[in-house]
Amino acid sequence: MSGFYKNKRVFITGHTGFKGAWLAAALLDTGAQIKGYALAPNTEPSLYNLLGLARKMESVIADIRDGERLAKEIASFRPDIILHLAAQPLVRLSYAEPVLTYSTNVMGTLNVFEAARRTADVRAVVNITSDKCYENRETSQPYKETDPMGGFDPYSSSKGMSELLTASYRNCYFNPKDYGRAHQVGLASCRAGNVIGGGDYALDRIAPDCARAISQNKEIVLRNPKATRPWQHVLEPLFGYLLVAQKLYGGPQAAQGWNFGPEPEDIRTVEDLAKKFTAVWGRGNYILQPDAKLHEAKLLHLDITKAKTQLGWRPVYDFDKAVAATAQWYKNFYAGEDICQFTLAQIGEYKKVYSKAIPI
């Protein structure tokens, strides 16, 4: 994979966010040429600033809803690959800001697709949505790529809409049947479960909530302690996205929807995560305070059979390793360690494990 991405021109939306910053750092490590487009980081601290990414890559601070500006930046960069991560990513915020959520997650995605359609150099477009895009029936059955889109809350339904938009553009403008004749673009969407990892400082997320509470000698408050989630380290789906983009660059076979998540035995509760996090840190307590004011899914996980059988991808960190890597990152950060070097070291460690498990 490193050999493939060397000198490739990769345009990332949402590069100032948690997942986007990890993705940019991983791609810089391969020798790719990167341009990012996103709003300024909305947390302090932010992984984007901690890693000094503004000095290491071309970065445009602008709104994904500004279609004219976005198209201009993509056209001037002439990317080979577009990875679309920019989003309003929080369920609870979507209740308070539904217009922001839909305009960013749906119309922002439309702007990306339109810009890609008008840029001749683009070969691969990957739209990153969410496991919450599915119509969640709160059953133990994992969701397959063929299951219907849906979403109870504004965030989840906006991601379902983004998936439908992706399917429409793939049918109308980037149809695999017309590849090499009418166009040369492969368009895919990727859905991942709940990602954890160092450098996430968003509100209402369990890992940063744990880290903040422990560092301030406060109790961790668990809203939905028995809710199960497909926890995975952030690098797991990111390497899945990169693999899909690599496949798309070579042809339209991967122009589909893809699930990336943990193995079934690693789908654990919020309380399980808090227990493991505090154990790795060496201190910390939590209290159970169920909050029923706003609807949040209690049971949700993905079927990753398709990615395993057709892409050759699979998760290489189990639940314990994913939580341990996350907790250690925050512990080092609050201890004043060189967190930039530690982040790069975690990327290097993951690549070693990944390359042994998934040779490309």
N, C-alpha and C positions, 0 to 999 in steps of 0.2 A: 504493500500500500504506500509506503514512503517513497518508493521508486516511482510509482504512478503519479503522485501529487507533486513531485519536484517540478517547479517552474510552471505548474498549472495556475491559471488565473481563476481565483475563486472569490465570488462576491457573496458576503454573508450579511443578511439582515438580522438585526437584534444582537450584534456582536458585543454590545456593552452590558448585556444581561448575564445572568449566572451561566446558563448553558452555552450562550454565544461566546463568552470569554474563554471557557474551557475549550470550545471548538477552535477558536482562533489560535490559542496557545498550542493545541495539538497539531494544527495545520502548519503553523510557523515552524514547528519542529521537523516537518517533512520537507521544507524548502519551497512551499507553495507561495505564490504571490497573492496577497489578500487585500481586499478592500471591504470595509465594513460600512454599514448604513444603519443608524439607530438613533433613538433619543439618547440624551445624556444619561448616565447611570442614575437610577432613582433611589439608591440606597447609599448610606455612608456608614462603614466603608463599602467599597464595591470591588469585586474581583478584577474587573477591567482596569481600575486604577492601581490596585495592588500589584498587578503584573506589568504595569507600565506599557500596556498595549498601544496606547496612542503614539508612542515613540517607535514602535516596531512594525506598524502596518499603516496603510492609508485608511483614514477614518473620517467618515462624514456624519456629523451630528444633525439629524433631520428626522422628520416625521414620515412614517411609512404611508400615511394617508395623503401625503403630498405627491400625487402621481406624476406630475410634471417634473418635479425635482428628482424623484426616484428614477424615472426614465432617462433623464439627462446623465445621472451618475452611472447607471448601468451601461448606457451607450458609450460613454467616454472610457470606461474601463475595459470594455469588450471581453467579458468573462467567458471562460469555458464552462464554468459550473456556477449555479446559483443555489445557495442553501438558505431557505427562508425560515428564520426562527422568530422574527419580530412579532410580538403579540402582547395583548393584555392577558397575563397568565394566571390570574387569581380568581378562584370561584367566588369567594366572599366579596371581593371588590366588585365583581360583575353585578351583584345585586344592587349595589349603590351607584354604579356607573354603567348601565346597560348600553347607552348610546356609544360611549367610548369603546366598550368591549366589542360591539358588533362592527363599528366603523373601522376599528383597528384590525380585528381578526378576519373579517370578511372582505371589506373594501380594500384594506391594505394588501391582502393576498391577491385580489383582482389586479391591483396596480403592479404587483410583481409579475404576474403572468402576462399582462399587456406589454410591459417593458421587455420581457424575455421574447415575446412574439415579434418585436420590432428590432431585435439585436441579432444580427446574422451570425455572430461568433458563438452564441450559446449552444451547448450540446446537451446539458443536463440541468434539470430543475428539480429540486427536492423540497416539497412543502412539509414542514414539521407541524403536526397537529397535536393530538393528545389521545390517550386511552379513553378520555371522557367524551369523545365524539360519538360513541356508540349509544344506542337506545338502551339504557341500563335498566334491566329488569330485576336487579338485586338477587340474582340466582348464583349458584355455585358454578355454573357453566361458564368457562372462559370464552371471551368474544373472539370470533374469527373475522378475517378481513371481509368476508362475504355477509356479515351480519348488518342489519339496517343501522343507519345513522340516526341520531336523536339528540338527547340532552335535556335535562330538567331545568337547570339554571341557565342564565344568559351566557356564561362562559362556555359551558358544555355544548349548548346548542350552536353557539358561534363556531365552535370547532367542527361540529357536524356539518354546518353550512360550508365551511372551508373545504371539507372533504367532498361535498357534492359539487362545489365549484371546480375542484381539481378534476373530478371525473368528467365534468362537462367540457373543460378546456382540452382534456386529453382526447375526448371523442371528436370535438369540433376542429381543433387547431393543431394538436400534436398526436394525431391518431397513429398508433404503431403500424397500421396497415399502409400508411402513406410515408413512412420513414424512408429517407433517402431519395424521395421523389418530390414531395411537396414541402418537406421540412427535414431538419436533422436534430430535432429536440426530443429527448426522453423526459417525460414528466411523471414523477412518483410522489406519493405521500407516505409519511412515516408516523406511526403512532407509538408512543412510549408510555410506560407507567410512571409512577412517582419516582423522580430521580432525586438522589441525595449526593452530597459531596461538599467539599470545602468551598467557602466563598459565597454561599447563598445567604443573603441577608434580608430576604423578603419577609414580610409579615405573614402570619398564619401558615407557616411551614414548620414541621416538627423538628427537623435537624437544627436550623438556626434558632428556633425557640429554645431547644435544649441548651445550645451553646451559650446563648445570651443569659439564660437563667443561671447556669453553672458559673459563668464568669462573674456574675453579679451576686453570687451566693444567695440566690432566690430559688424557690421551688418551681419546678416545671409544671405547667398546667396542661393537662391533656383533655381536650374537648370531647373527642370521640375515641376513647381508649380501646374499644373493641372493634373498631372499624379496620378491615383488612385492606392492605394496599400492596401493589406489585413493586415493592421497593427495589431499586437498582442503583448502583453507582453511576454517576453522570457519564463516565467514559463509555459505559456499555452501549447505550443507544447512540451516542455520538459516533462511535466506530461503525455501528450499523448504518447510520446515515451516510458516512463516507464510503462504505462498501456499496450501498445502493447507487450513489453518484458515480462511482467508478464503473459499475456495471452499465449504467445509463450512457455513459460516455462512449462505450463500445457498441451500443445498439439499443433497441427499444424493448428488449425482453423483460427488463426490470421495471418497465413503465406501468406500475401497479400500486396498490396500497400494501403497506408492510407493518406488521406488529413487531415491536421489540420490547421484551420484558424478561423477568427472571423465570427460573424454573418453578414449577408449582409448589415445591417444598419450601421455597424462599418467599412465598407470599405470606406475610406476617402482619400482626396487628400493630397499631400505633403504640400500645403499651410494650410490646416486644421490642420495638425500636428504642424506646426510652430506656428500658432495662439494659439493653446492650450498650447504648451510648454512654450511660453513666458508669457502667462497669469498665469500659475502655478508658474513660477519662480518669476514673479512680475516685470520683465523688459525684454528688448530686442526688436530689430526691425529687419525686414527682407526686402530684395530687391528681385525683380523678375529678373532673368537673364537667360532666356532659353538658353540651350546649345545644338545645333543640330549636333555637330561634330560626336558624336558616337551614334549609335542606342541604345535606352533603351525602354523597353516596357512601353506603356502609360496606358494600361488597363489590369489588371490581377487579378483574384481572384479564389478561390477554392470552390467547392461544398463539404461541410463537412457532408452531410446527412449520408453517410456510417458510419463514425466514431460515429456519434450520435446514430444511430439506432442499429449498431452491437456491438460497444464497450461500449456504455453508456457514452461516453465522450462528453463534450461540453465546449465551452469557458465560463469562469466565470467572466472575466473582460471585460467591454465594452471599447470602444475607449477612453472615457474620463478618466476612471480609469487607463488604460494602460499607457496613456501619462502622467498622473499625477504622477504615481509611478516612471516613468522614469525620469521626470524632477526633482522630489524631491530628487532622488538618486544623481544626478549630483549637484544639489544645495547644498546638505549636504556635498558632497565630496569637492567642492571648498570652502566651509565654514570651512573646517578642522575638520569635525565631524569624529567619529569613524566609518568608512565606513564598516569595517568588521562586526561589531555588527548590523549596519543598514541593511546590506545585509541579514544577518541571520533573522533579524526581518521581512524583507519583505517576505522571504521564509516562515516563520512561519505564517504570516498574510494570505498569499496565500493558504497555506495548510488548514487553518481553513475554508476559503471560499470554497475551492475545496471539502473538506470532507463533507460539508453540501450539496453541489450541486451534487456531484458524489460519493455516498457511494459505496465502493468496497467490 
